[in-house]
């Protein structure tokens, strides 16, 4: 299927590894030009070089280094993107999470989570959406989580920020009425990434059990409603994200890619 993305410029934030890198890979396979983003220039350069070599995509992989929790760095990034032809598709993937007791999360950490997980998407959408509307083409996808609709007590701050992304997405979609511009959310379930591996190390320390044992029993003990009964792959999230941006009729949607964990009609 030709998704008609070969002439598009795509920014995938937080794309040096994990879900972000898989999404970048999927767009490159569709022929798009992709900007790799992260805070560390060395990691961005390495990821871009690897993807260009692996996918024979020289000239279509670019680097956009910025800490998106920083407003001035975001402004500099936006200026770079505009100078290089602008962005047709924005994937707000940058995010942080950690297992932490609710009573131990102080005000500063709450604000840090809002700044990284929500304001990074707000800043870029605010800068890029008006041009998308003027051009009558654009796609924005905010990578949320199943935690947005099934909050986790061990990650309250993460869950709350992911719920806020759903509201942001729907509210911005309301601004696109009659335009060939869409704003949607993707809600991955437990997905195997480097971050999840670290999550299990933290959980193991908290519960005093081996990490391998927790991983083996995770779905039976923590996610018994999962129909998939395994971790979602980063490729599955990426494929869903790319498809979502190819379909004009899907706007203001929250696409769940969580293996059937959430019981609902």
MIDOSE-1310 file (N, C-alpha, C; in nm, 2 decimals, decimal comma, always signed):
residues 265
xxxx	+0,08/-0,12/+0,00/+0,00/+0,00/+0,00/+0,09/+0,13/+0,00; +0,06/+0,22/-0,09/+0,13/+0,34/-0,10/+0,06/+0,44/-0,01; +0,13/+0,48/+0,10/+0,07/+0,57/+0,20/+0,10/+0,72/+0,16; +0,16/+0,74/+0,04/+0,18/+0,88/-0,01/+0,26/+0,97/+0,09
xxxx	+0,36/+0,91/+0,14/+0,44/+0,99/+0,24/+0,59/+1,02/+0,19; +0,61/+0,98/+0,07/+0,75/+0,99/+0,02/+0,80/+1,13/+0,00; +0,71/+1,23/+0,00/+0,76/+1,37/-0,02/+0,74/+1,45/+0,11; +0,72/+1,38/+0,22/+0,69/+1,45/+0,35/+0,82/+1,46/+0,44
xxxx	+0,82/+1,57/+0,51/+0,93/+1,59/+0,61/+0,87/+1,56/+0,75; +0,94/+1,47/+0,82/+0,88/+1,42/+0,95/+0,98/+1,45/+1,06; +0,93/+1,50/+1,17/+1,01/+1,52/+1,29/+0,96/+1,42/+1,39; +1,05/+1,33/+1,44/+1,01/+1,23/+1,55/+1,10/+1,27/+1,67
xxxx	+1,03/+1,32/+1,77/+1,11/+1,36/+1,89/+1,15/+1,24/+1,97; +1,26/+1,25/+2,04/+1,30/+1,13/+2,12/+1,33/+1,01/+2,04; +1,40/+1,02/+1,93/+1,40/+0,92/+1,83/+1,54/+0,85/+1,81; +1,63/+0,86/+1,91/+1,76/+0,79/+1,90/+1,75/+0,65/+1,94
xxxx	+1,64/+0,61/+2,01/+1,62/+0,47/+2,05/+1,47/+0,44/+2,07; +1,44/+0,32/+2,11/+1,31/+0,28/+2,15/+1,20/+0,30/+2,05; +1,08/+0,34/+2,09/+0,96/+0,36/+2,01/+0,99/+0,47/+1,91; +1,06/+0,58/+1,95/+1,09/+0,69/+1,86/+1,17/+0,65/+1,74
xxxx	+1,27/+0,57/+1,77/+1,36/+0,52/+1,66/+1,28/+0,43/+1,56; +1,20/+0,34/+1,62/+1,12/+0,25/+1,53/+1,02/+0,33/+1,44; +0,96/+0,44/+1,50/+0,88/+0,53/+1,42/+0,96/+0,59/+1,31; +1,07/+0,65/+1,34/+1,16/+0,71/+1,24/+1,19/+0,61/+1,13
xxxx	+1,22/+0,48/+1,17/+1,25/+0,38/+1,07/+1,14/+0,35/+0,98; +1,02/+0,35/+1,03/+0,90/+0,32/+0,95/+0,87/+0,43/+0,85; +0,89/+0,55/+0,89/+0,87/+0,66/+0,79/+0,98/+0,66/+0,69; +1,10/+0,63/+0,72/+1,21/+0,62/+0,62/+1,18/+0,51/+0,52
xxxx	+1,12/+0,40/+0,57/+1,08/+0,29/+0,48/+0,97/+0,33/+0,38; +0,89/+0,43/+0,42/+0,79/+0,49/+0,33/+0,84/+0,60/+0,24; +0,97/+0,63/+0,25/+1,03/+0,72/+0,16/+1,04/+0,86/+0,21; +0,99/+0,89/+0,33/+0,99/+1,02/+0,39/+1,13/+1,07/+0,43
xxxx	+1,15/+1,20/+0,45/+1,27/+1,25/+0,51/+1,24/+1,27/+0,65; +1,33/+1,22/+0,74/+1,30/+1,22/+0,88/+1,41/+1,29/+0,96; +1,37/+1,37/+1,05/+1,46/+1,44/+1,14/+1,47/+1,36/+1,27; +1,59/+1,32/+1,31/+1,62/+1,24/+1,43/+1,64/+1,35/+1,54
xxxx	+1,57/+1,33/+1,65/+1,58/+1,43/+1,76/+1,62/+1,36/+1,89; +1,70/+1,43/+1,97/+1,74/+1,39/+2,10/+1,82/+1,51/+2,17; +1,86/+1,49/+2,29/+1,93/+1,60/+2,36/+2,08/+1,59/+2,33; +2,13/+1,47/+2,30/+2,27/+1,44/+2,29/+2,31/+1,44/+2,14
xxxx	+2,40/+1,53/+2,10/+2,43/+1,54/+1,95/+2,50/+1,41/+1,91; +2,59/+1,35/+1,99/+2,66/+1,23/+1,95/+2,56/+1,12/+1,93; +2,46/+1,10/+2,02/+2,37/+0,99/+2,00/+2,28/+1,02/+1,87; +2,24/+1,14/+1,85/+2,16/+1,17/+1,73/+2,24/+1,14/+1,60
xxxx	+2,37/+1,19/+1,60/+2,45/+1,16/+1,48/+2,47/+1,01/+1,46; +2,49/+0,94/+1,57/+2,51/+0,79/+1,55/+2,38/+0,72/+1,50; +2,27/+0,76/+1,56/+2,14/+0,70/+1,51/+2,11/+0,73/+1,37; +2,13/+0,86/+1,33/+2,11/+0,90/+1,19/+2,20/+0,83/+1,09
xxxx	+2,33/+0,81/+1,13/+2,42/+0,74/+1,04/+2,38/+0,60/+1,03; +2,34/+0,53/+1,14/+2,30/+0,39/+1,13/+2,18/+0,37/+1,05; +2,08/+0,46/+1,06/+1,96/+0,45/+0,99/+1,98/+0,47/+0,84; +2,06/+0,57/+0,81/+2,09/+0,60/+0,67/+2,16/+0,48/+0,60
xxxx	+2,25/+0,42/+0,67/+2,32/+0,30/+0,62/+2,23/+0,18/+0,61; +2,16/+0,15/+0,71/+2,07/+0,03/+0,71/+1,96/+0,04/+0,61; +1,91/+0,16/+0,58/+1,79/+0,17/+0,50/+1,82/+0,23/+0,36; +1,95/+0,25/+0,34/+1,99/+0,31/+0,21/+1,92/+0,45/+0,19
xxxx	+1,92/+0,53/+0,30/+1,84/+0,65/+0,30/+1,93/+0,77/+0,32; +2,05/+0,77/+0,26/+2,14/+0,89/+0,26/+2,07/+1,01/+0,21; +2,08/+1,12/+0,28/+2,01/+1,24/+0,23/+1,87/+1,26/+0,28; +1,81/+1,15/+0,34/+1,67/+1,16/+0,39/+1,67/+1,14/+0,54
xxxx	+1,79/+1,13/+0,60/+1,80/+1,13/+0,75/+1,87/+1,25/+0,80; +1,80/+1,33/+0,87/+1,87/+1,46/+0,92/+1,86/+1,46/+1,08; +1,94/+1,55/+1,13/+1,96/+1,55/+1,28/+1,90/+1,69/+1,33; +1,83/+1,68/+1,44/+1,77/+1,80/+1,50/+1,79/+1,79/+1,65
xxxx	+1,90/+1,83/+1,70/+1,94/+1,82/+1,84/+1,87/+1,93/+1,92; +1,80/+1,89/+2,03/+1,74/+1,99/+2,12/+1,69/+1,92/+2,24; +1,70/+1,99/+2,35/+1,63/+1,95/+2,48/+1,50/+2,01/+2,47; +1,39/+1,94/+2,45/+1,26/+1,99/+2,43/+1,19/+2,04/+2,56
xxxx	+1,26/+2,01/+2,67/+1,21/+2,07/+2,80/+1,25/+2,21/+2,81; +1,34/+2,26/+2,72/+1,39/+2,39/+2,73/+1,33/+2,48/+2,61; +1,26/+2,58/+2,65/+1,19/+2,66/+2,55/+1,29/+2,73/+2,45; +1,40/+2,78/+2,49/+1,49/+2,84/+2,40/+1,55/+2,74/+2,30
xxxx	+1,59/+2,62/+2,35/+1,64/+2,52/+2,26/+1,53/+2,48/+2,16; +1,41/+2,47/+2,20/+1,30/+2,44/+2,11/+1,28/+2,54/+2,01; +1,29/+2,67/+2,04/+1,28/+2,78/+1,94/+1,39/+2,77/+1,84; +1,52/+2,74/+1,88/+1,63/+2,72/+1,79/+1,60/+2,60/+1,70
xxxx	+1,55/+2,49/+1,75/+1,51/+2,38/+1,67/+1,41/+2,42/+1,56; +1,30/+2,49/+1,60/+1,20/+2,53/+1,51/+1,26/+2,61/+1,40; +1,35/+2,70/+1,43/+1,41/+2,78/+1,33/+1,49/+2,70/+1,23; +1,56/+2,60/+1,28/+1,63/+2,50/+1,19/+1,54/+2,43/+1,10
xxxx	+1,43/+2,38/+1,15/+1,33/+2,30/+1,07/+1,27/+2,39/+0,96; +1,24/+2,51/+0,99/+1,18/+2,60/+0,89/+1,28/+2,63/+0,78; +1,41/+2,64/+0,82/+1,52/+2,67/+0,72/+1,54/+2,55/+0,63; +1,51/+2,43/+0,68/+1,53/+2,31/+0,60/+1,40/+2,26/+0,54
xxxx	+1,30/+2,35/+0,52/+1,19/+2,31/+0,44/+1,06/+2,29/+0,52; +1,07/+2,30/+0,66/+0,95/+2,28/+0,74/+0,91/+2,14/+0,77; +0,81/+2,12/+0,85/+0,77/+1,99/+0,89/+0,62/+1,96/+0,85; +0,60/+1,85/+0,78/+0,47/+1,80/+0,74/+0,40/+1,72/+0,85
xxxx	+0,49/+1,63/+0,92/+0,44/+1,54/+1,01/+0,52/+1,55/+1,14; +0,45/+1,58/+1,25/+0,52/+1,59/+1,38/+0,47/+1,48/+1,47; +0,57/+1,40/+1,52/+0,54/+1,29/+1,61/+0,60/+1,33/+1,75; +0,52/+1,37/+1,84/+0,56/+1,41/+1,98/+0,58/+1,28/+2,06
xxxx	+0,70/+1,23/+2,06/+0,73/+1,10/+2,13/+0,81/+1,12/+2,26; +0,87/+1,23/+2,27/+0,96/+1,26/+2,39/+0,88/+1,24/+2,52; +0,94/+1,16/+2,61/+0,87/+1,14/+2,74/+0,96/+1,07/+2,84; +0,93/+1,09/+2,97/+1,00/+1,02/+3,07/+0,90/+0,94/+3,16
xxxx	+0,95/+0,84/+3,23/+0,87/+0,77/+3,33/+0,96/+0,70/+3,43; +0,90/+0,68/+3,55/+0,98/+0,61/+3,65/+0,88/+0,56/+3,75; +0,91/+0,44/+3,81/+0,83/+0,39/+3,92/+0,87/+0,46/+4,05; +0,77/+0,52/+4,11/+0,80/+0,60/+4,23/+0,67/+0,61/+4,31
xxxx	+0,68/+0,60/+4,44/+0,57/+0,62/+4,53/+0,51/+0,76/+4,53; +0,38/+0,77/+4,52/+0,31/+0,90/+4,51/+0,36/+1,00/+4,61; +0,37/+0,95/+4,74/+0,41/+1,05/+4,84/+0,55/+1,10/+4,83; +0,63/+1,03/+4,75/+0,77/+1,08/+4,73/+0,79/+1,17/+4,61
xxxx	+0,68/+1,20/+4,54/+0,69/+1,29/+4,42/+0,67/+1,43/+4,46; +0,77/+1,51/+4,47/+0,75/+1,65/+4,52/+0,71/+1,74/+4,40; +0,68/+1,87/+4,44/+0,63/+1,96/+4,34/+0,73/+1,98/+4,22; +0,86/+1,98/+4,25/+0,95/+2,00/+4,15/+0,95/+1,89/+4,04
xxxx	+0,93/+1,77/+4,09/+0,93/+1,65/+4,00/+0,80/+1,65/+3,92; +0,69/+1,69/+3,98/+0,57/+1,70/+3,91/+0,58/+1,80/+3,80; +0,64/+1,91/+3,82/+0,66/+2,02/+3,72/+0,75/+1,97/+3,61; +0,85/+1,89/+3,65/+0,95/+1,84/+3,55/+0,88/+1,74/+3,46
xxxx	+0,79/+1,66/+3,51/+0,71/+1,57/+3,42/+0,62/+1,64/+3,33; +0,55/+1,74/+3,38/+0,47/+1,82/+3,29/+0,55/+1,89/+3,18; +0,66/+1,94/+3,22/+0,75/+2,02/+3,13/+0,80/+1,92/+3,01; +0,84/+1,80/+3,05/+0,89/+1,71/+2,95/+0,78/+1,64/+2,87
xxxx	+0,69/+1,59/+2,94/+0,59/+1,50/+2,87/+0,48/+1,58/+2,80; +0,45/+1,70/+2,85/+0,34/+1,77/+2,79/+0,39/+1,90/+2,72; +0,47/+1,98/+2,79/+0,51/+2,11/+2,73/+0,59/+2,09/+2,61; +0,67/+1,98/+2,60/+0,75/+1,96/+2,47/+0,65/+1,95/+2,36
xxxx	+0,54/+1,88/+2,37/+0,44/+1,87/+2,26/+0,37/+2,00/+2,24; +0,34/+2,07/+2,35/+0,27/+2,20/+2,34/+0,36/+2,30/+2,26; +0,49/+2,31/+2,29/+0,58/+2,40/+2,23/+0,59/+2,37/+2,08; +0,61/+2,25/+2,04/+0,63/+2,22/+1,90/+0,50/+2,23/+1,82
xxxx	+0,39/+2,19/+1,88/+0,26/+2,20/+1,81/+0,22/+2,35/+1,79; +0,25/+2,43/+1,89/+0,22/+2,57/+1,88/+0,30/+2,64/+1,77; +0,42/+2,59/+1,75/+0,51/+2,65/+1,65/+0,48/+2,60/+1,51; +0,44/+2,47/+1,50/+0,42/+2,41/+1,37/+0,28/+2,40/+1,31
xxxx	+0,18/+2,39/+1,40/+0,04/+2,38/+1,36/-0,01/+2,49/+1,27; +0,02/+2,62/+1,30/-0,03/+2,73/+1,22/+0,02/+2,72/+1,07; +0,14/+2,68/+1,05/+0,19/+2,66/+0,91/+0,12/+2,54/+0,84; +0,10/+2,43/+0,92/+0,02/+2,32/+0,86/-0,12/+2,36/+0,82
xxxx	-0,18/+2,44/+0,90/-0,32/+2,49/+0,86/-0,31/+2,58/+0,74; -0,21/+2,67/+0,73/-0,19/+2,76/+0,62/-0,17/+2,68/+0,49; -0,09/+2,57/+0,50/-0,05/+2,49/+0,38/-0,16/+2,39/+0,35; -0,26/+2,37/+0,44/-0,37/+2,28/+0,42/-0,31/+2,13/+0,41
xxxx	-0,21/+2,11/+0,49/-0,16/+1,97/+0,51/-0,08/+1,97/+0,63; -0,10/+1,87/+0,71/-0,02/+1,84/+0,83/-0,07/+1,73/+0,92; +0,02/+1,67/+0,99/-0,02/+1,56/+1,08/+0,06/+1,58/+1,21; -0,02/+1,57/+1,32/+0,05/+1,56/+1,45/+0,00/+1,44/+1,53
xxxx	+0,09/+1,36/+1,58/+0,06/+1,25/+1,66/+0,13/+1,26/+1,80; +0,06/+1,26/+1,90/+0,11/+1,26/+2,04/+0,12/+1,11/+2,09; +0,24/+1,07/+2,12/+0,25/+0,93/+2,18/+0,22/+0,93/+2,32; +0,10/+0,88/+2,36/+0,06/+0,88/+2,50/+0,09/+0,74/+2,55
xxxx	-0,01/+0,68/+2,62/+0,01/+0,55/+2,68/-0,12/+0,49/+2,72; -0,13/+0,36/+2,74/-0,25/+0,30/+2,80/-0,27/+0,35/+2,94; -0,16/+0,40/+3,00/-0,18/+0,46/+3,14/-0,27/+0,58/+3,14; -0,29/+0,64/+3,02/-0,37/+0,76/+3,01/-0,52/+0,73/+3,05
xxxx	-0,56/+0,60/+3,02/-0,70/+0,56/+3,05/-0,70/+0,45/+3,15; -0,59/+0,40/+3,19/-0,58/+0,30/+3,30/-0,46/+0,34/+3,39; -0,48/+0,45/+3,47/-0,36/+0,50/+3,54/-0,30/+0,40/+3,64; -0,17/+0,41/+3,65/-0,09/+0,32/+3,74/-0,06/+0,39/+3,87
xxxx	-0,09/+0,32/+3,98/-0,06/+0,38/+4,11/+0,09/+0,39/+4,13; +0,17/+0,31/+4,07/+0,32/+0,32/+4,09/+0,38/+0,42/+4,00; +0,31/+0,48/+3,91/+0,36/+0,59/+3,83/+0,25/+0,70/+3,81; +0,21/+0,76/+3,92/+0,10/+0,85/+3,91/+0,13/+0,97/+3,83
xxxx	+0,25/+1,03/+3,84/+0,29/+1,15/+3,77/+0,29/+1,12/+3,62; +0,35/+1,00/+3,58/+0,35/+0,97/+3,44/+0,21/+0,95/+3,38; +0,12/+0,88/+3,46/-0,01/+0,85/+3,41/-0,09/+0,98/+3,39; -0,08/+1,08/+3,48/-0,15/+1,20/+3,47/-0,10/+1,28/+3,35
xxxx	+0,03/+1,28/+3,32/+0,07/+1,36/+3,21/+0,03/+1,29/+3,08; +0,02/+1,16/+3,07/-0,02/+1,09/+2,95/-0,17/+1,12/+2,93; -0,25/+1,13/+3,03/-0,39/+1,16/+3,02/-0,40/+1,31/+2,96; -0,32/+1,40/+3,01/-0,33/+1,53/+2,96/-0,30/+1,54/+2,81
xxxx	-0,21/+1,45/+2,76/-0,18/+1,45/+2,62/-0,30/+1,42/+2,53; -0,39/+1,33/+2,59/-0,51/+1,30/+2,51/-0,60/+1,43/+2,50; -0,61/+1,50/+2,60/-0,69/+1,63/+2,60/-0,63/+1,73/+2,50; -0,50/+1,74/+2,51/-0,43/+1,83/+2,42/-0,45/+1,79/+2,27
xxxx	-0,44/+1,66/+2,24/-0,46/+1,61/+2,11/-0,60/+1,64/+2,06; -0,70/+1,61/+2,14/-0,84/+1,64/+2,09/-0,87/+1,79/+2,08; -0,82/+1,87/+2,17/-0,84/+2,01/+2,16/-0,77/+2,07/+2,04; -0,65/+2,03/+2,00/-0,59/+2,08/+1,88/-0,66/+2,03/+1,76
xxxx	-0,71/+1,91/+1,76/-0,79/+1,86/+1,65/-0,91/+1,94/+1,62; -0,97/+2,00/+1,72/-1,08/+2,09/+1,70/-1,04/+2,22/+1,62; -0,92/+2,25/+1,61/-0,87/+2,37/+1,54/-0,85/+2,33/+1,39; -0,86/+2,21/+1,35/-0,83/+2,17/+1,22/-0,96/+2,15/+1,13
xxxx	-1,07/+2,18/+1,18/-1,20/+2,16/+1,11/-1,19/+2,21/+0,96; -1,23/+2,12/+0,87/-1,23/+2,16/+0,73/-1,09/+2,17/+0,66; -0,99/+2,13/+0,73/-0,85/+2,14/+0,68/-0,80/+2,00/+0,66; -0,70/+1,98/+0,57/-0,63/+1,85/+0,56/-0,52/+1,84/+0,66
xxxx	-0,56/+1,86/+0,78/-0,47/+1,85/+0,90/-0,53/+1,76/+1,00; -0,46/+1,68/+1,07/-0,51/+1,59/+1,17/-0,42/+1,59/+1,30; -0,49/+1,57/+1,41/-0,41/+1,56/+1,54/-0,47/+1,44/+1,61; -0,39/+1,34/+1,64/-0,43/+1,22/+1,70/-0,33/+1,18/+1,81
xxxx	-0,37/+1,07/+1,88/-0,29/+1,01/+1,99/-0,27/+0,87/+1,96; -0,16/+0,81/+2,00/-0,14/+0,67/+2,00/-0,11/+0,63/+2,14; -0,18/+0,52/+2,18/-0,16/+0,47/+2,32/-0,10/+0,34/+2,32; +0,04/+0,33/+2,33/+0,10/+0,20/+2,34/+0,08/+0,14/+2,47
xxxx	+0,06/+0,01/+2,47/+0,06/-0,07/+2,60/+0,21/-0,10/+2,64; +0,23/-0,19/+2,74/+0,36/-0,22/+2,78/+0,44/-0,27/+2,65; +0,55/-0,19/+2,62/+0,63/-0,21/+2,50/+0,77/-0,23/+2,54; +0,83/-0,33/+2,48/+0,97/-0,37/+2,52/+1,07/-0,27/+2,46
xxxx	+1,13/-0,19/+2,55/+1,23/-0,09/+2,51/+1,34/-0,09/+2,62; +1,44/-0,01/+2,59/+1,54/+0,00/+2,69/+1,49/+0,06/+2,82; +1,39/+0,15/+2,81/+1,33/+0,21/+2,93/+1,25/+0,11/+3,01; +1,19/+0,01/+2,94/+1,11/-0,09/+3,02/+1,21/-0,19/+3,09
xxxx	+1,32/-0,21/+3,03/+1,42/-0,30/+3,09/+1,47/-0,23/+3,22; +1,48/-0,10/+3,22/+1,52/-0,03/+3,34/+1,41/-0,03/+3,44; +1,28/-0,02/+3,39/+1,17/-0,03/+3,48/+1,17/-0,16/+3,56; +1,20/-0,27/+3,49/+1,20/-0,40/+3,56/+1,31/-0,41/+3,67
xxxx	+1,43/-0,34/+3,64/+1,53/-0,34/+3,73/+1,49/-0,26/+3,86; +1,42/-0,15/+3,84/+1,37/-0,07/+3,95/+1,26/-0,15/+4,03; +1,17/-0,21/+3,96/+1,07/-0,29/+4,02/+1,13/-0,41/+4,10; +1,23/-0,47/+4,04/+1,29/-0,58/+4,11/+1,36/-0,54/+4,24
xxxx	+1,42/-0,42/+4,24/+1,48/-0,36/+4,36/+1,37/-0,33/+4,47; +1,26/-0,28/+4,42/+1,15/-0,24/+4,51/+1,08/-0,37/+4,57; +1,06/-0,47/+4,50/+0,99/-0,59/+4,54/+1,09/-0,70/+4,60; +1,22/-0,68/+4,58/+1,31/-0,78/+4,63/+1,31/-0,91/+4,56
xxxx	+1,28/-0,90/+4,43/+1,27/-1,02/+4,34/+1,37/-1,01/+4,22; +1,41/-1,12/+4,17/+1,49/-1,11/+4,04/+1,41/-1,05/+3,93; +1,48/-0,97/+3,85/+1,41/-0,91/+3,74/+1,36/-1,01/+3,64; +1,43/-1,12/+3,61/+1,39/-1,22/+3,52/+1,26/-1,28/+3,57
xxxx	+1,25/-1,30/+3,70/+1,12/-1,36/+3,75/+1,00/-1,27/+3,73; +1,03/-1,14/+3,75/+0,92/-1,04/+3,74/+0,88/-1,03/+3,59; +0,97/-1,04/+3,50/+0,94/-1,03/+3,36/+0,86/-1,15/+3,31; +0,90/-1,27/+3,36/+0,83/-1,39/+3,33/+0,69/-1,40/+3,37
xxxx	+0,66/-1,34/+3,49/+0,53/-1,34/+3,55/+0,45/-1,21/+3,53; +0,51/-1,12/+3,46/+0,45/-0,98/+3,45/+0,30/-0,98/+3,41; +0,27/-1,04/+3,30/+0,13/-1,03/+3,25/+0,03/-1,11/+3,33; +0,08/-1,22/+3,39/-0,02/-1,30/+3,47/-0,05/-1,22/+3,60
xxxx	+0,05/-1,15/+3,65/+0,04/-1,08/+3,78/-0,01/-0,94/+3,77; +0,04/-0,87/+3,67/+0,02/-0,72/+3,67/-0,08/-0,68/+3,55; -0,08/-0,76/+3,45/-0,17/-0,72/+3,33/-0,25/-0,85/+3,29; -0,33/-0,90/+3,38/-0,41/-1,03/+3,35/-0,51/-1,01/+3,24
xxxx	-0,55/-0,88/+3,22/-0,66/-0,86/+3,11/-0,60/-0,85/+2,97; -0,46/-0,85/+2,96/-0,40/-0,84/+2,83/-0,44/-0,96/+2,74; -0,49/-0,93/+2,62/-0,52/-1,03/+2,53/-0,40/-1,08/+2,45; -0,30/-0,99/+2,45/-0,18/-1,03/+2,37/-0,09/-1,12/+2,46
xxxx	-0,08/-1,09/+2,59/+0,00/-1,17/+2,68/+0,15/-1,17/+2,65; +0,19/-1,06/+2,60/+0,33/-1,03/+2,58/+0,35/-0,88/+2,56; +0,47/-0,84/+2,56/+0,50/-0,70/+2,53/+0,47/-0,66/+2,39; +0,42/-0,55/+2,37/+0,40/-0,49/+2,23/+0,54/-0,46/+2,18
xxxx	+0,57/-0,48/+2,05/+0,70/-0,45/+1,99/+0,70/-0,30/+1,95; +0,81/-0,24/+1,94/+0,82/-0,11/+1,90/+0,78/-0,09/+1,75; +0,80/-0,20/+1,67/+0,76/-0,20/+1,53/+0,60/-0,19/+1,52; +0,53/-0,26/+1,61/+0,39/-0,25/+1,61/+0,34/-0,11/+1,64
xxxx	+0,40/-0,05/+1,73/+0,36/+0,09/+1,76/+0,39/+0,18/+1,64; +0,51/+0,16/+1,58/+0,55/+0,24/+1,47/+0,45/+0,22/+1,35; +0,42/+0,10/+1,32/+0,33/+0,08/+1,21/+0,19/+0,14/+1,23; +0,14/+0,14/+1,35/+0,01/+0,20/+1,38/+0,02/+0,35/+1,37
xxxx	+0,13/+0,41/+1,41/+0,15/+0,56/+1,40/+0,16/+0,60/+1,26; +0,23/+0,53/+1,17/+0,24/+0,57/+1,03/+0,11/+0,56/+0,96; +0,04/+0,45/+0,99/-0,10/+0,44/+0,93/-0,19/+0,55/+0,97; -0,18/+0,59/+1,10/-0,27/+0,69/+1,15/-0,25/+0,82/+1,07
xxxx	-0,13/+0,85/+1,03/-0,10/+0,98/+0,96/-0,13/+0,97/+0,82; -0,16/+0,85/+0,77/-0,19/+0,84/+0,62/-0,34/+0,86/+0,60; -0,42/+0,86/+0,70/-0,57/+0,85/+0,68/-0,63/+0,98/+0,73; -0,68/+1,06/+0,64/-0,74/+1,19/+0,67/-0,86/+1,18/+0,76
xxxx	-0,94/+1,07/+0,74/-1,06/+1,06/+0,82/-1,04/+1,03/+0,97; -0,92/+0,99/+1,00/-0,89/+0,96/+1,14/-0,83/+1,09/+1,20; -0,92/+1,16/+1,27/-0,88/+1,29/+1,33/-0,94/+1,30/+1,47; -0,87/+1,35/+1,57/-0,92/+1,36/+1,70/-0,93/+1,23/+1,77
xxxx	-0,86/+1,13/+1,72/-0,87/+0,99/+1,77/-0,76/+0,95/+1,87; -0,79/+0,85/+1,95/-0,69/+0,79/+2,04/-0,68/+0,65/+2,01; -0,58/+0,61/+1,94/-0,56/+0,48/+1,88/-0,49/+0,39/+1,99; -0,55/+0,29/+2,04/-0,49/+0,20/+2,14/-0,42/+0,09/+2,07
xxxx	-0,29/+0,08/+2,11/-0,20/-0,03/+2,06/-0,14/-0,09/+2,19; -0,24/-0,15/+2,27/-0,20/-0,20/+2,40/-0,23/-0,34/+2,43; -0,26/-0,42/+2,32/-0,28/-0,56/+2,34/-0,41/-0,60/+2,40; -0,51/-0,51/+2,41/-0,64/-0,55/+2,47/-0,64/-0,54/+2,62
xxxx	-0,55/-0,47/+2,68/-0,54/-0,46/+2,83/-0,66/-0,40/+2,88; -0,71/-0,29/+2,82/-0,82/-0,21/+2,87/-0,95/-0,27/+2,83; -1,03/-0,32/+2,92/-1,16/-0,38/+2,89/-1,26/-0,27/+2,87; -1,30/-0,26/+2,75/-1,41/-0,16/+2,72/-1,47/-0,19/+2,58
x	-1,58/-0,13/+2,55/-1,65/-0,15/+2,43/-1,62/-0,02/+2,34
